[in-house]
Amino acid sequence: MKLRLGSVPALGLVLLGAGCSTPASPLGLDDGVEPGSGGALGTGGAAGTVAVAGKGGTTGSGSGGATAAAGGGTGGTVLGGAGTTSSAGGHLGAGGGTTSGGQGGGAGVGGSLGGRSGSGGAMGGAGRSGGSGGRGTAGSGAGTAGSAGAAGGAVGSAGAPSVDCSTPMPTGGTVHTGSNVNGTADGLGYGIWTNGSGGSITVFSDAHAFSTSWNNSSDFLAHLGLDFRPAKAYTAYGTITAEFVEKKSGSGGGFSSIGIYGWTQSPCVEWYINEDSFNGLGGGGGTTVTIDGGTYALSSQMTTGTGGANACESGHTGSWTQIHSTRKTARQCGVVTVSDHFAAWEKQGWSLGNLTMVHINVEVGGGNGSIDFPVANVTTTSN
């Protein structure tokens, strides 16, 4: 894993009133004198005067009782007016009306139906007989409004990004062979780097996918993803995400890595996010982090070889830094939040330069094998 990729292609970014009564005259009945009639009940609470002439007496007058207002409030008092005569006591004033029942509570927002409707107020008692017209009192105690229903449950949080692990491999495609191959396909950059011979990559004009095979005794690497020109700090690209689905066969020689790969400039850094391997995932340092629900071991070391001179930056000579995030449990399908790995590395004090590429990759140390990536995609939330 010390011999690395050549130059990389151009950017492809992929919330109540009471009724009133008049005082009555003293009660006194004479023979042959008929008392005046009391006033009828006023309609809608208004005063009503209906008078019938009394025989030998004056016209009786009486105010009707007002009706208590409807609704859930307290029932009002209703007065019954008394009739008056010149010689005979008036008839009794009309009794108080009734209050309407309280109105039930409405349905709770997002919850169950509101409480039951309140009980109606009791009927007012009739006016008492006597020297003056009695006052009928309206029933008190309107029904209590039902309480609102409980609020509905909270909105569920958005699910984590996912990829269809059963995505089939596209058909067709264009095959490229060679020891140092670079190009673009469907907006993404692809490449092969090897210091031996014997390998190919197949890319597609209408799919972010690729396949590769090798029969090689040396280091072989094939990849597909986004290239950044000019290179900028990774924070300039927002959230960087990689999606992959892979199916491998054969062997990967003395070492192998399947996952996400790339370079930065100034300083020159070659980096890996290792998701799977032909040989079993191992290595890593003593520091671990949890990203995308998986545990990764972090490591950094210096390396040398022929790959950094061109892949990192023009004119670079000597050694360069390699940084790895190695997943503890291998997987063949998933979504990788690449920018979270960069942030974890910086937290360790490991300097990162300007980002030049983020690719889905496979790297093997020889062997005879192949791998299909029906999904191999890299996206950012900012250009």
VMD Tcl script that draws the C-alpha trace (Angstrom):
set ca {
  {0.00 0.00 0.00}
  {2.93 2.33 -0.36}
  {2.71 2.87 -4.11}
  {-0.06 5.24 -5.14}
  {-2.27 6.74 -7.81}
  {-1.24 9.15 -10.53}
  {-2.84 12.43 -11.48}
  {-6.59 12.83 -11.15}
  {-9.19 14.15 -13.60}
  {-11.25 17.31 -13.61}
  {-14.15 18.12 -11.26}
  {-17.50 16.35 -11.64}
  {-19.94 17.24 -8.85}
  {-22.02 14.95 -9.20}
  {-44.68 25.69 13.27}
  {-77.03 38.03 31.62}
  {-78.33 40.37 32.38}
  {-81.14 39.62 34.74}
  {-84.68 40.46 33.72}
  {-86.18 43.20 35.91}
  {-89.69 43.42 37.48}
  {-91.75 46.36 38.64}
  {-92.90 46.38 42.26}
  {-96.36 44.97 42.89}
  {-99.22 46.74 44.69}
  {-100.30 45.33 48.06}
  {-102.44 42.30 47.66}
  {-106.22 42.99 48.31}
  {-109.13 41.20 46.68}
  {-112.60 42.87 46.33}
  {-115.83 41.16 45.30}
  {-116.53 41.65 41.68}
  {-113.06 42.78 40.82}
  {-110.91 40.54 38.70}
  {-107.13 40.97 38.92}
  {-105.12 42.11 35.96}
  {-103.12 39.54 34.03}
  {-99.35 39.40 34.58}
  {-97.02 40.15 31.66}
  {-96.09 37.28 29.39}
  {-92.49 36.00 29.20}
  {-90.39 38.26 27.01}
  {-88.94 36.64 23.91}
  {-85.14 36.46 23.84}
  {-84.74 38.28 27.11}
  {-86.48 41.50 25.95}
  {-89.17 43.06 28.11}
  {-92.66 42.15 26.98}
  {-95.82 43.90 28.04}
  {-99.05 42.15 27.32}
  {-101.90 43.59 29.36}
  {-105.52 42.53 29.75}
  {-107.84 45.05 31.37}
  {-109.01 43.88 34.80}
  {-112.64 44.13 35.61}
  {-112.90 47.11 37.91}
  {-109.18 47.42 38.03}
  {-106.38 49.00 36.09}
  {-104.36 47.26 33.49}
  {-101.83 44.94 34.94}
  {-98.32 45.20 33.62}
  {-95.48 42.81 34.06}
  {-92.05 42.28 32.60}
  {-91.13 38.94 31.15}
  {-88.07 37.17 32.44}
  {-84.99 37.29 30.29}
  {-83.45 34.07 29.11}
  {-79.97 33.15 30.36}
  {-77.30 33.12 27.71}
  {-76.28 29.86 26.18}
  {-72.76 28.47 26.35}
  {-70.44 27.28 29.00}
  {-70.58 30.41 31.18}
  {-72.38 30.88 34.49}
  {-76.17 31.00 34.18}
  {-77.63 34.46 34.74}
  {-80.42 35.36 37.17}
  {-83.81 35.90 35.59}
  {-86.38 37.99 37.28}
  {-90.13 37.44 37.02}
  {-92.13 40.64 36.92}
  {-95.29 41.02 38.98}
  {-98.57 42.42 37.63}
  {-100.22 45.34 39.33}
  {-103.90 46.32 39.77}
  {-105.62 49.21 41.45}
  {-107.54 47.08 43.91}
  {-106.36 43.58 43.46}
  {-102.92 42.14 43.59}
  {-101.36 41.22 40.32}
  {-100.77 37.72 39.26}
  {-97.44 36.22 40.08}
  {-94.53 37.18 37.86}
  {-93.30 34.61 35.47}
  {-90.65 32.24 36.79}
  {-87.05 32.43 35.68}
  {-85.92 30.67 32.53}
  {-83.37 27.97 32.28}
  {-79.73 28.24 31.36}
  {-78.42 26.31 28.48}
  {-75.94 23.53 29.11}
  {-72.25 24.18 28.81}
  {-70.64 23.35 25.55}
  {-68.22 20.43 25.38}
  {-64.53 20.95 24.65}
  {-63.34 20.60 21.10}
  {-61.11 17.84 19.84}
  {-57.45 18.09 20.93}
  {-54.95 18.93 18.26}
  {-53.37 15.76 17.00}
  {-54.89 13.86 19.90}
  {-58.10 12.18 20.97}
  {-61.58 13.74 20.91}
  {-62.30 16.45 23.50}
  {-64.09 15.90 26.80}
  {-67.78 15.27 27.25}
  {-70.23 18.21 27.10}
  {-71.08 19.86 30.40}
  {-74.33 19.27 32.24}
  {-77.08 21.82 31.73}
  {-78.07 24.27 34.46}
  {-81.11 23.46 36.58}
  {-84.53 25.01 35.85}
  {-85.14 28.28 37.74}
  {-87.77 28.20 40.43}
  {-91.08 29.96 39.87}
  {-91.84 33.29 41.63}
  {-93.38 33.03 45.03}
  {-96.94 34.22 45.71}
  {-97.48 37.08 48.08}
  {-97.79 40.77 48.33}
  {-95.24 41.32 45.67}
  {-94.32 39.34 42.65}
  {-91.65 36.79 43.55}
  {-88.40 36.51 41.65}
  {-87.67 33.29 39.87}
  {-83.95 32.56 39.98}
  {-82.43 30.91 36.97}
  {-80.60 27.71 37.56}
  {-76.96 28.30 38.29}
  {-74.01 26.17 37.40}
  {-73.50 25.87 33.72}
  {-71.92 22.68 32.49}
  {-68.12 22.59 32.61}
  {-66.51 22.54 29.23}
  {-64.64 19.37 28.40}
  {-60.87 19.59 28.49}
  {-58.91 19.49 25.26}
  {-57.64 16.16 24.04}
  {-54.00 15.32 24.50}
  {-51.63 16.52 21.84}
  {-50.55 14.08 19.19}
  {-47.18 12.36 19.25}
  {-44.03 14.12 18.12}
  {-42.97 13.93 14.51}
  {-40.55 11.09 13.98}
  {-36.97 12.00 13.14}
  {-35.73 11.54 9.67}
  {-34.13 8.21 8.99}
  {-30.42 7.87 8.22}
  {-29.34 7.85 4.54}
  {-29.44 4.41 2.98}
  {-28.59 2.66 -0.24}
  {-30.30 -0.27 -1.97}
  {-27.92 -3.18 -1.38}
  {-29.73 -5.28 -4.01}
  {-29.03 -2.84 -6.85}
  {-28.14 -4.86 -9.97}
  {-25.02 -4.24 -12.00}
  {-25.70 -2.22 -15.17}
  {-24.99 -3.80 -18.51}
  {-22.75 -2.65 -21.30}
  {-20.04 -0.20 -20.35}
  {-16.63 0.66 -21.69}
  {-13.50 -1.28 -20.74}
  {-10.16 0.49 -20.16}
  {-6.81 -1.18 -19.59}
  {-3.33 0.08 -18.79}
  {-0.98 0.88 -15.96}
  {-1.92 4.55 -15.54}
  {-5.42 5.32 -16.86}
  {-7.60 8.36 -16.13}
  {-10.87 9.66 -17.59}
  {-14.49 10.68 -16.88}
  {-17.77 8.77 -17.13}
  {-21.27 10.09 -16.31}
  {-19.77 13.10 -14.54}
  {-17.34 11.17 -12.34}
  {-13.61 10.63 -12.67}
  {-12.14 7.13 -12.92}
  {-8.67 5.69 -12.95}
  {-6.26 2.74 -12.68}
  {-2.85 2.88 -11.07}
  {-0.45 -0.06 -10.87}
  {3.28 -0.62 -10.71}
  {2.82 -3.96 -12.42}
  {0.68 -5.10 -15.33}
  {-2.59 -6.90 -15.88}
  {-5.84 -5.15 -14.97}
  {-8.88 -3.34 -16.36}
  {-11.78 -1.08 -15.34}
  {-15.27 -0.92 -16.89}
  {-17.23 2.32 -16.56}
  {-20.70 3.44 -17.71}
  {-21.97 6.55 -19.47}
  {-25.36 6.47 -17.70}
  {-24.63 5.03 -14.22}
  {-22.43 5.78 -11.24}
  {-21.02 2.26 -11.16}
  {-17.90 0.37 -12.21}
  {-16.29 -3.03 -12.25}
  {-12.64 -4.01 -12.29}
  {-10.52 -7.16 -12.57}
  {-6.82 -7.94 -12.21}
  {-4.23 -10.64 -12.57}
  {-1.25 -8.81 -11.21}
  {1.74 -9.57 -9.02}
  {2.09 -5.96 -7.84}
  {0.05 -3.10 -6.37}
  {-3.15 -2.49 -8.34}
  {-5.74 0.23 -7.64}
  {-8.98 1.12 -9.50}
  {-11.38 3.90 -8.50}
  {-14.33 6.16 -9.43}
  {-15.59 9.36 -7.83}
  {-15.39 13.17 -7.60}
  {-12.34 15.27 -8.43}
  {-11.89 18.84 -7.15}
  {-10.14 21.49 -9.26}
  {-8.98 23.80 -7.90}
  {-8.33 21.96 -4.67}
  {-9.95 23.49 -1.56}
  {-10.26 22.63 2.15}
  {-12.83 19.87 2.63}
  {-15.04 22.25 4.65}
  {-15.70 24.24 1.46}
  {-17.76 21.32 0.10}
  {-20.27 20.98 2.96}
  {-21.18 17.38 3.76}
  {-19.34 14.89 1.55}
  {-21.09 11.51 1.22}
  {-20.13 8.29 -0.54}
  {-22.52 5.42 -1.38}
  {-21.31 1.99 -2.39}
  {-22.52 -1.53 -3.06}
  {-19.92 -4.18 -3.93}
  {-19.57 -7.87 -4.69}
  {-16.08 -9.35 -4.89}
  {-14.56 -12.65 -6.03}
  {-11.08 -14.15 -6.33}
  {-8.09 -12.96 -4.33}
  {-6.39 -9.68 -3.47}
  {-2.79 -10.74 -2.99}
  {-0.85 -9.81 0.12}
  {-3.10 -6.91 1.18}
  {-6.30 -5.28 0.03}
  {-8.63 -2.41 0.81}
  {-12.17 -1.67 -0.39}
  {-13.80 1.64 0.49}
  {-13.19 5.37 -0.03}
  {-9.88 6.89 -1.08}
  {-8.25 10.20 -2.01}
  {-5.51 12.80 -1.69}
  {-4.94 16.32 -0.32}
  {-2.29 18.87 -1.22}
  {-0.15 21.08 1.03}
  {0.44 18.98 2.99}
  {0.54 15.89 0.81}
  {-1.79 13.32 2.38}
  {-3.06 10.01 0.97}
  {-6.12 8.84 2.90}
  {-8.29 5.72 3.14}
  {-11.64 4.81 4.69}
  {-11.50 1.00 4.72}
  {-14.94 -0.67 4.66}
  {-14.04 -4.18 3.43}
  {-11.13 -6.36 2.27}
  {-10.25 -9.64 0.58}
  {-7.93 -10.42 3.47}
  {-9.97 -9.28 6.48}
  {-9.86 -5.84 8.02}
  {-7.10 -5.28 10.56}
  {-4.63 -2.73 11.78}
  {-5.62 0.70 12.96}
  {-4.44 2.58 16.02}
  {-5.56 2.77 19.60}
  {-8.03 5.60 18.93}
  {-11.52 4.67 17.78}
  {-14.50 6.78 16.68}
  {-18.12 6.00 15.83}
  {-19.29 7.31 12.45}
  {-22.42 6.25 10.55}
  {-23.17 3.68 13.25}
  {-19.85 1.86 12.85}
  {-16.64 1.83 14.90}
  {-13.44 2.84 13.11}
  {-9.83 2.60 14.25}
  {-7.70 5.62 13.28}
  {-4.04 5.58 12.26}
  {-1.48 7.85 10.60}
  {2.03 7.12 9.33}
  {4.59 8.25 6.79}
  {5.26 6.33 3.56}
  {7.39 6.59 0.46}
  {7.25 5.31 -3.12}
  {6.57 6.38 -6.68}
  {2.89 7.28 -6.32}
  {3.08 10.59 -4.45}
  {5.14 12.50 -7.00}
  {2.19 12.93 -9.37}
  {-0.91 12.02 -7.38}
  {-0.32 14.54 -4.61}
  {0.97 17.63 -6.40}
  {3.35 18.53 -9.16}
  {6.93 18.65 -8.02}
  {6.41 16.75 -4.79}
  {9.36 14.59 -3.78}
  {10.10 12.36 -0.83}
  {7.68 10.84 1.64}
  {4.06 11.70 2.36}
  {1.45 11.03 5.04}
  {-1.06 8.18 4.95}
  {-4.19 8.37 7.14}
  {-6.59 5.44 7.65}
  {-10.04 4.92 9.17}
  {-10.52 1.14 9.34}
  {-13.96 -0.23 10.13}
  {-14.04 -2.87 12.87}
  {-16.86 -4.82 11.19}
  {-16.60 -5.19 7.43}
  {-19.56 -4.35 5.20}
  {-20.24 -4.63 1.49}
  {-22.91 -1.93 1.21}
  {-23.49 1.40 2.90}
  {-23.32 5.18 3.10}
  {-20.14 6.85 4.34}
  {-20.12 10.44 5.64}
  {-16.62 11.20 4.43}
  {-16.44 14.70 5.90}
  {-17.02 13.23 9.40}
  {-13.84 11.18 8.99}
  {-11.89 14.28 7.97}
  {-13.14 16.08 11.09}
  {-12.16 13.09 13.27}
  {-8.63 13.10 11.84}
  {-8.20 16.82 12.42}
  {-9.33 16.29 16.02}
  {-6.31 13.98 16.39}
  {-4.08 16.87 15.31}
  {-3.41 15.40 11.86}
  {-3.11 18.15 9.29}
  {-5.14 17.91 6.10}
  {-4.40 19.94 3.02}
  {-6.69 20.98 0.18}
  {-8.88 18.16 -1.08}
  {-8.28 16.92 -4.64}
  {-10.39 13.76 -4.86}
  {-12.92 11.48 -3.11}
  {-13.28 8.13 -4.91}
  {-14.78 4.69 -4.30}
  {-11.82 2.35 -4.64}
  {-10.37 -1.12 -4.49}
  {-6.66 -1.68 -3.94}
  {-4.95 -5.07 -3.91}
  {-1.39 -6.28 -3.50}
  {-1.50 -8.71 -6.42}
  {-3.66 -11.77 -6.81}
  {-6.27 -12.70 -9.38}
  {-9.77 -11.37 -8.76}
  {-12.57 -8.99 -9.64}
  {-15.16 -6.76 -8.01}
  {-18.42 -5.17 -9.15}
  {-19.73 -1.85 -7.81}
  {-23.35 -1.47 -9.00}
  {-23.40 1.67 -6.81}
  {-20.32 3.90 -6.62}
  {-21.34 7.51 -6.03}
  {-19.93 10.57 -4.27}
  {-21.90 13.75 -3.57}
  {-21.42 17.06 -1.74}
  {-23.91 19.61 -0.38}
  {-21.91 22.50 -1.81}
  {-19.92 23.16 -4.94}
}
mol new
graphics top color blue
foreach p $ca { graphics top sphere $p radius 0.5 }
foreach p [lrange $ca 0 end-1] q [lrange $ca 1 end] { graphics top cylinder $p $q radius 0.2 }
display resetview
